[in-house]
């Protein structure tokens, strides 16, 4: 690219970045204006006695041109009776002052308890925060390649009966600074829901301190041993379902890709599978965390921090990144919530802080693996990273269905990060079908990242339904599905809410275009980030690492961890601080003589309004900060990519003119007359299947499973994963060559016994009351009749070899 074109390109990038920055700042200011107007309006109503005096709404103008909030604090505008009916009622402030001081004492005593709990947990080595009792089954520290991981069996609570022959569940929690147990943190949790459904539940836990020299590949090998052991404990059950939360999600995918023969269906929740993805959109937010690697110059800083820790990376740094993401909540909102509801909130807050306020460690090799191969390089799924067997992690090797659970309200792992790996791995809908893969997406409209794992409402609704789905998802034909959960009120049960699950099949190309409105051009600058990161990493390792390691030792590393700000705020405000000694007896006295005010008290409402102003100000700071970070990132790396990498990248593969030209389609069509009973059965099922986008209720999958068990002697005798692959190939054939697919059916049923077997199955299905309950479409009935005539009139099977009665009304099996 010549100089003129480079300058023109740079000017174009600068213009786009400037416009984006303006939109971001304008959105942040508008949100701040709306929140402050609402808060000041509340203060106005209280200070001016709006209800008694009939004041104008917040923000309204008076005849003198002043806003309402300015007139509210002008004594000349106060109406008679305000002192008796509004905020200034005699004695009102004294009552509020007593309540405020009492709540302050209870609040600070809660902070003291948090510090005491932190010290106690740290002295014990930090145990899992599971709500349930558990027992250790395997300890990875005793493996040939020791790791700090362990397999736990969760004991069911009283009244819950576990069926050992039901599919076991294996939960992998994130190791991203916090400790394990978030999947069983509450009674209404992933573990609780599964156990109440009768499933055995296991948890892959880990200790605070890593074993010397352990790597993530060692961890993956240990998890494979855990899965094999669970299978051995339940020899008569289906393969274990794997549930991965956040970082545990891509750990579960590594496990399933490297050991596909042992894993059952996989459910990954809020997992950053494609970390550099995120909509470069015009909305209020992008995904700010994905810019962190570029703004810090790449992975070298993680290596530097681990070297300062004498080869150990402190997970508190990762937690600090999460804290910085939302300063309003980290610095104000969560504390004000405790202060505001000092009588009820402390127990919930302290329970959550057991997990959030406990910090775990990683080896240098582990954090470097994560930052280089996932957060910055995004190379984990490209085949560049080799497992212990020398082969790359190929997600296409996974044989069982995969369910992706993400949320539109997640600013840590947005839906693009949870989904785009599908488009990167498979490339087309036809490849998904040809490989027999089933991928289901479930999207929550607004829950935050942590809410995906810890929200009781999510557990009662989404996870309760997901347990049912994991039992039946293997019956879905191969393809890409959206899962929908509808609330239905059962009038016969007194209006009780029930949930109905359905699936809608989509094309990968349509979904990828819908969630990536800018065609993923915003991901190109991350290639420049990866290149710069590799350069900085090599430079650090050559010139700085020897000096840093020479200055580090166990004592210095321990001091750095002790004096990390997140730990200081815990132990410094504990009972070990003599200035906090008075809080416990004072809190006990307050609890004995508590004089709470109602939340509707005018002074309490003024307090809420003031707190909202503080929160809105911090959110404004966050919005402006994120806008500046985003603009700086693209200003640097978009230009770097355009100048130095755009012309050096290998040319992208040219997309096929049409899907029919794809190699998977051509291979399937070339084998249209090849196969036997299994292929014929799959083709018939594909010919009578629902069309793209139609609703497929979960109840239909349950019915299919029941029918398959009833008529097992007529079913193809192949494993389910192989059946889905064959079914996917036949779907491609029936989609692109429907007439030829029908005409060649007799070629697949050359054996008269196979034809008789298939037609006998059709007869039995058509007569089954469960099938008759759902009338088929006219097209499906016409297809059945055409099949009968075709098989009777074929040269291989002369008419009359089987007497087939006319079918009653019924529905399709597949």
N, C-alpha and C positions, 0 to 999 in steps of 0.2 A: 504494500500500500504506500503510495507516494505521500509527500508531506502535505500537499493540499487536501487530499482525501482524508488523511489523519486529522487535520485541523477541522475539517468539516464534520467528521464523525464525532470529534470531541465536542464541538459546538452543539451538535444534536443531542449528545448525551447530557451535556450541561443544562440544556433547555428542559429536557424531560425531568431531570432530577430537581431542577428549580421549581417546576410546576408541581411535581409530586410533594416537595417540601411545603409549598404554599398550601396545598390541599390538606396535608396532615396538620399543620399548625392552625389552619382555619377551623378544622374539625375539632381540635383540642380546645381552642378558644370558645367555640360555640357550645361545646359540652360544659365547659366551665361556667359560661354565662347562664345556661339553663339551670344548672345546679345551684349557683349562687342566688339566682332570682327566686328559685323555689324556697331556698333556705331563708333568705331575707324576707320573703313574703310571710313565712311562718313567724319570724321575729316581729314583723310589723303587726300581724294580727294580735299578737300577745301584748306588745308594748302600747298599741293604740286602742286596745279594747275593741277590736274590729267587730266582734259579735254583738256587743252592746250598742255600739255607735253606728253600725251599718257602713263601715268603711269600704272603700273601693278595693278591688282585688289587687294582689301584689303586682307592682310594676305600673299601676294605673297613674295617670297624670291628674293633678289638681288644676283648678282654674289659675293658680299662680305659676303653673308650669313645672313645679317640683315633683319628682317621683314620690310615690307613697312612702317609701322607706325613709326618705329625708324628713317628711312631715311627721313620721311616727315618733321621732325623737325631739320634736319641737314642742315644748310645754304649751305654747300658745294654741296648738291644735288639739290638745287633749279635751275630751268631752267630759261634762259632769258625770260622775258615777264611775269613771275609769278606776279611781283609787279603791272603789269598793268592789268592783266586779272583775277587774283585770289582774295584771301582774302585780300591781302595787297595792293589793289588799293588805291591810294591816296584819302583821304577823306571818304573812305568806313567806317572806324571805327567811325568817328565822326557822320555819319548818323545813324549808329547802336546805338551809345551811346544815342543819342537823343530819338530814338525809345524805347530803353530799359528803360530809366528813365521815359518816359511818361507812358509806360506800368506798371512800378512799382507803380507809383502814382495811376493809375486807379485800380491796383490790391489791394493796401492797402485801397483804398476808398471802394472797394467792401467788404473787410473784415469788415470795419467800418459799412457799411450798414447791413451786417449780424448781427453784434452785436446789432444795433439799432432795427432790426426786432425781434431779440430774446427777448429783453427787452419789446418791445411792446406786443408781443404775451403772454409773461409770465404775464404781468400786466392784460391782459384780461382773463386769465384762460385758454388760448390755445384752439382756436376753430378748428373744422375740416378743413383740407386743401383741401376741395372739390373745384373743378373748377366751379361747378354749384351752383346756388341758391338752397336753401332748406328750408323746414319748419318742425318744430317739431310736431310729431304725438302723441307720448307717451313718458313720462318722467319716467324712472325707479326709480328715487329718491322718487317718491310718491307711490311706490308699498308697499304692506304690509311688504315685506322684501326688504328694499331700496337697490338699486344698482346704480352705477354711469353711467348706460347705458341709451340710449335714441334711439327712432326710428325716423328716418328722412325720409321725402319724398323728393326726388330730383326733382326739377322743370326742365322741359325740356327747352332747349335754344330756341331762336326764330327760327321759321321755322320747328320745330320738333313737330309732332302731335302724341300724345299718345292714344292708344286704350285701354280703361279700361277693356275690355273683354279679352285682351291678357294676357298670363301668366305673373304675376309680378315677378320681380327679387329682391332678398334680399341679400345685400352684407355685409359680416362680415369681417372687417379689423383686422389685428393683433394687439394685445395689448401686445407688447413685448418690451416696452421701448419708442416706438414712439406713436404718436397720430393717430387718425382715418382719413380716407379720401383718402387713397392711391388708392382705387378702383375707385375713381372718380377724380383723381389728374389732369388729362388732358382732353381735349376734346376727344382725341383718347385714351379712357380708357374703362374699363369694363362697367362703367355706361353709357358713351357716346355711345358706340356701341349698347348696349341694347335699349337705348332710341331712337336712330335713326332707330331701327327695330320696333319701336312702342310700346315697352313694358314699363309698369310702373316700376320705379326703386325706391327701398327703401334702406337705409343704416342704419345698426346698429352701432351707434356712442357711444362714451363714453367721460366722462369728465376727466380732469387731476387728480383730487383727488378722491380716492375711498370713498365710504360710510363706516362709522365705522362698523366693524364686517362683512362686506359682504364677501362671499365666491364664488368660481367658480360654485358651485352648485346653489347658489342664482342667479348668472348670467345666468346659463342655464335655470332656471325657468323663468327668465324675458324674455329671448329670445323666449321661447315657447309662452309667452303671445304676443310678437311682431308678431310672425308668425300667430297666431290665429287672431289677429287684421287685418293683411294684408289680410287674407282670407275673413274676414267679409267685408272689403272695396271693394273686387272684387269677389262677390258671383258667378258670371257667368264665371269666368276664371278657368283655371287649377290651381292646387296647386302651390304655389310659388317656383320658382327655387332658391336654396340656393348656393351662391358663397362664399367660404371661402379662404382667403389668408393667407398663412404661418400659424401662430398660430391660426388664424381665421378658418383654415381648420379643425383642430381637434375640435375646438369649434363647427363648423357646424356639424361634425359627432356626437358629444355628443348630440346636439340638435335633429338631425334626429333619433338617436337611442332611445332617451327618448320620442320623440313625433312623431312616424312614420306616424300617420294618417293625419298630417297637412303639411308635407313637400313634395315638388316635387323633381325633379332631383337635384342632388348635384354635384357641380363642386368645387374641392379643388385644389388649386394651390400652389405648393412648400410647402406642409404641412408635417411636421415631424411626421408622424403617427407611425413609428417604429424607435425611435430615436437612438437606439444602433446599427442600421444597417449601413453598409458601407463596400465597397470592400477592404479587406486586400490584395491588389493587388501589382503588380510590376510596376505600372505606376508612373507618376510623383507626384501624390497626393493621399492621402486618404481623409477621412472626419475629419479634425483635431478637430472640435468642439465637437465631441462625446467623446473625451478623457478628456474634461475639468472637468467633474464631478469626475472622478477618480483621476486626478492630484490634485484636490483641497480637496480630502478626503471625498467627498459626499455632501449631502445637508445641512450640518451644517453651512457652510459659508453663504448661503442665509439667514438662520435663524438669524445668528449673525448680518449680515448687516441690516436686517429688525429690529432687536432689537435696534441696534444703531440708527435707524431712528424712534425710539419710536413707533414701531409697523407698520411702513410703509417702504416698499422697494422702493428704488429710481430706476426707470427704466433707468437712465443714466448708471448704471452698466451694463445692458444688451447691451446698445448701445456701450459701451466701449469694450465689448467682440467682437462685430461685427467689430469695428475699428481695434482691435488687430489682427483680422483674416487676414487682408491684409494691412500690414504696408506701402507698397509701395504706395498704393492708398491713405491711410489715412494721411500719412505724406508728400507725395510729389506729386503724379500724379494729383490728383484733383486740387491742388493749382497751379501746373505748367500749367495745362490746362487753368485756369482762366488767369494766367499771359501771357501765349502765345497768347491767343485770347482775349485780354483785351477789344477789341472793341465790341465783340459779345457774349462772354461767360458769363459775369456777370449776365445777366437777368436769364438765365437758371440755373446757380449755386444758385442764391438767391432763386429762386422758389423751387428748390429741398430742400434747407436747411430749408425752412419753415416746412417741414416734418421731415427731418433727424435731425435737430438741436433743436427739441422740445421734452422734456422728461416728460413722464407721470409716475404716481406712482401706486403701487399695495399694497394691504394689506399683512401683514405677512402670513395670512392664504392662500392667493392666490398663492404667490410665493412658499410656502411650498408644496401646492397641485401640482403645476407644476413640481417642481424639484423631489419630491418623487415619483410621480405616472407616470411621462412621461419621463423626462430627465434622470433619474437614475434608478428608479424602473421598468419603462416600464410596469406598472400594470394597466393602464387605461382601456385597452381593454381585460384584462384577467378575468374580473368579480370581482376582489378584491375591486374595487372602487364602492361604492353604491350611487345611485342617491337619490333624495328626497323621492322617493317611496320605498326605501329599496332594489331595484333591481340594479344589475350591468349594466353597459353600454355594451350591446351586439350588435355589429355592424350587426349581422345577422338579427336583427329585422328591419333593414332599408328595406323598401319596394320599393323604387324608384331607378332608375339607378344612378350610381356613376361614375363620370368622374374624372380621375386623370391626372393633368398636371404637369410635372416635366421637368427638363433639365439636360443634361449631363454636362453642364458647371456650375452647381450649387454646390458650395462647402459648403453650409450651410445646404441645404436639398437635398442630392443626390437622384437619382432615387430609390436606395435601401430603403431609409427611406420612400419615398412616396408610395412604392409598397408592401413591405414585410408584411405589416399587412394583406394583402389579403391571403397570404399563411398561416399566423398564425391563421386567423379567420376561413377560410373555409377548408383548408387542401387539397381539391381535386376539380377538375373541376366538378365532378359529384355532389358535394354538392352545388356548385354555381348554377348549373342547377336545382337541386331538390328544392332549395329554391326560384327559379324564379328570381334570381338576375342578373342584367346586370352591368358589370364593364368595362369601357372603359379607356384605357391608351393613353395619348398623350405625346410624348417625343420630346423636342426641342434639337437640336444638340449641341448648345454652349452658349445660353444666360445665364447670371449670375442670382443669386437669385433675386436681385432687379429688373432686367430686366423683369422677369416674370410678375411683377405687373405694372411697370411704362414705359416700352418700348412702344413707339408709333408704331413701326414696328410689335411688337407682337400683339398689339391691332387691327391693321388693318388686320392682317392675321389670327392669331390663334383665337383671341376672336371673331372676326366677324364670323368665321366659327362655333365656339362653340355655338354662339347664335342660329344659324340654327340647330345645332345638338341637343341642349336642347329642341327644339320644336318637334323633331322627335325621340329622343333616346328611348322613351317608346315603339316604334314599333319594336325595336330589340328583337330577341329571346334571352332567358337567356343564359349567357355565358360570357367569357372573351374576349375582343376585343382590338386590336390595331387600333388607328385612324391615318389616313395618309392624309396629305394635299398636293396636287400636284398643282404646278403652270402651268397654260396653257395660252398661248398667243393667244388671239382671233384675227386672221388676218382680220376678217370682221370689227372689231372695232378698226382698226389701230394699232394692236399689243398690245392692252391693256391686262394687266395681270389679269387673273381670276383664281379662286381656285376651285378645285374639291376635295370633301371629300369622303373617302372610309373607310370601316372597314374590318379588317381581324381577324377572330376568331382564338384563340390559346388555347392550354391547359395550365392550371395554372402550372402544373409540369414542362413543358418545359421553360416557361418564368422565373420561380423562379430559375431554374438551370442556365439559361443564365445570369441573372444579379447578381447571387451570385456564382461566379466561385469557391469559396473555401468552398462551402457547409455551410456557416454561422458559421464555427468553430471559427471565430474571435469574435463572439458575446458571447461565453462562459465566457471569463474573466469579462464581465460586470455583471455576477451573483456575482462574488466576489466583484465588486464595490458596488453593492446594499447591500450586507451583511455588508461590512465595513461602508458604509454610514449609515445604521441603527444603528450600534454600536456607531459611532461618534455622530450621532444625539441624541441618548439617553444620551450619556456622556455629551454633551453640555447642554442639557436641565436640567440635574441633577446638574451639577457642575458649569457651567459658566453663564447660562441664568439669574439666579436671580441677579447676580452682574452687568451684562450688562444692564438689564432693570432698575436696581436701579440707574445707572449712566446716563441714557438717559432721556431726556425731550423734550418738543416741541422746545425749543430754540436750544439745541444742535443738534437736528435732522435738523432743518432749516439751521443751519450753515454748517453742513456736506453737505447738498444739494447745498447750494450757492457756496461752495468752491470745489465742484467736478470739476476735470480738464476740463471736456467737457463744463461745464457752465462758468468756468473762462475764457476759450479762447473766449467766446462770449461777456460777459459783460465787460471784461477787455479791449477789443479792440473795444469799441463802442464810441459814441460821448460823453459819460460821462467821458471818459478819456481825461483830458486836453491836453495830448500830441498828441491826434488825431484830435484836433480842426482845424488844418490847412489843413486837407486832402480834405474836401468838396470843399472849394474855389479853391484849387490847382487842383482838378480833373475837376472842371468846366472850369478852364483856359486851361488845357490840352485838353479837349474835343473841345474847341473852336479853338485851334491851333495845332491839331493833325498832326503829320508827320510820318505816318506808313510806314514801310518797307515791301516789298513783302516777302512772306514766303520763296521764293527761294533765298533770299539774302544769300551770303556766310556766313556772320557772324550769321545770324539767323539759318542757318543749323548747324553751329558749336555749337550754343546754344542748339539746339535740341539734338545733339549728346551727349553733356555734361549732359543734363537732362536724356537721356536714360541710361547713365552710373550710375547715382544716382539711378534711378528706378531699374535697374538690380541688383545693390548692395543690395538694400532693399529686392528684391525678393530672392536673394541668402540667406540673413539672414533668411527670412521666411522659405525657403526650409530646411535649416539646423536646424532651431528651431523646425519645425514640425517633421522632421525626429527624432530628439532627443526626443521630447515629445512622439511620437509613440513608439519608442524603450523602453523608460522608462516605459510607461504604460504597454506594454505587458510583459516587464521584471518583473514587480511587480505583476500584476494581473493574468497573465497566470500561473505563479508559484503558486500564492495563490489559484487559482481555482484548479490546479492540486493536490496540497497538502491537501487542507482542504475541498473542495466542490465536487470534481469529484465523490468520492465514496459515498457521502451523498445525492446526487440528486436522486429523484425518477426515476425509469427506464423509458426510453422513450417508447411510444407506438410503437409496432412493426408494420411496414407498411404492408399492405395487399400484398399478393403475386401478385395479379393483381387487376385492378380497378373493375372488375366484382364482387369481393368479398366484396366491400365496402357496408356498411349497407344501404346507400341511393340507390344504384343500386339494392340490393336485395329487398328492400321495393317496388321500382317501378316495378320490374319484377313480384313480387307477386301479384300486382294489374293489371296485363296486360289485364284481361278480365272484369275489373270493370270500370264503368263510363257510360256516355251517350253521347249526341250530342257534348258537349263541348270537352270531351276527344277525341272523334272521329275526330272532326275538327282539334284539336291540333296534333293528330297523323298523319293525312293526311298532314298537313303543315310540320311536321318534316320529313316525308318520302320524301318530295319533296324539302327540304331545300338544301341550298348550302353546300358543303363539307368544312371541316376544312381548314382554310388558304386561301380559295377563297375570291376574292374581292367582297365586298357588298357596292355598291355606296350609298351615301346619297340620291341620286335621287330615288333609289328604295324604300327607306323607305317613302319618300314623296308620291310615287305612291301607296304604300300599304295603307297609311293613307287615301288617296283620295278614293281608292276602298272600304275600310272599311266603309267610310261614305256613299258612293253610295249604297252599298249593306248591309246597317245596319240591315235590317230585317232578313238577313241570318246569321249574326254574332252571336256568343255565347254571351248571355246577362250576362257577368260577369265583374267585375272591372279589369282594366289592370294589377294590381299587382297580382291578383288571376290568371288571364289568363297566365302571365309569369310563375307562379309556375307550372300550369298544363302543359304548353308547355314544360317546362324543364323536367318534369317527363316523358312526352311522347318522348322527344328526347333521354332520357336514354333508354327507351324501344326499340325504333327503331334502336338505335345504337348497343345494345347488343343482341337483339333478333328480327332482322328485319323480318324474315319469320313468326314467331309467331305473331308479331305485325300486319302483314297484315291478317293473318288467323283469328285473333280474332276481326277484325273490325266489322263484323256483330253482334258480341255480344254487342258492344257498341251502335248499331243502331237497337235495337229490335223493336222500334216504327217505323212503316212504314212512318209516317209523317216526322220523322227525316231523314230517307234515302232519301225521295223525296226532302226534303229541301236541303240536302247536294248536291245531284246530280243536282238539279236546279241551285244551286250556281255555280257549276263547269261549267254548260252550259253557264250561263251568263258571267262568267269570260272569258271563251274561246272565246266568241263572242265580248268581249269588245276591242275596238281599242287600248286602253292603254296597254292591256295585249298582244295583237298581235304584238305590236311594238318590243317586245323582244322574239324571238323564244325560246322555251324550248329545253332542251337537249333530246336526244333519251331516256335516262333512265327515265326522268320525264314523257314523253309521254307514255312510256310503263307502268309506275306506274298508270297513270290515266286509261288506258285501263284495266289493271288488276283489279283496284278497281271497275270499271263498271261491269265486268264479275262476280266478287266476290259477289257483292250486288245483282245482278240479279239471280244468281244461289243458293243463300243461302236459307235454308229451311224457314227462317222467311220471305223472300221476293222472291216469285217465279218469274221466268222470265216473263217479259211482263207487270209488274205493272207500269213501267214508260218507255216512249219512249224517248231514249236519242240519239240525233243526233251525228254524227261523229264530233269531235272537230276540228276547224281550228287551224292554228298555233297560239300559245300563250305562255304565261310564267306563272310561279307560283306566287301565292299571298304571300306565306310565305316561 
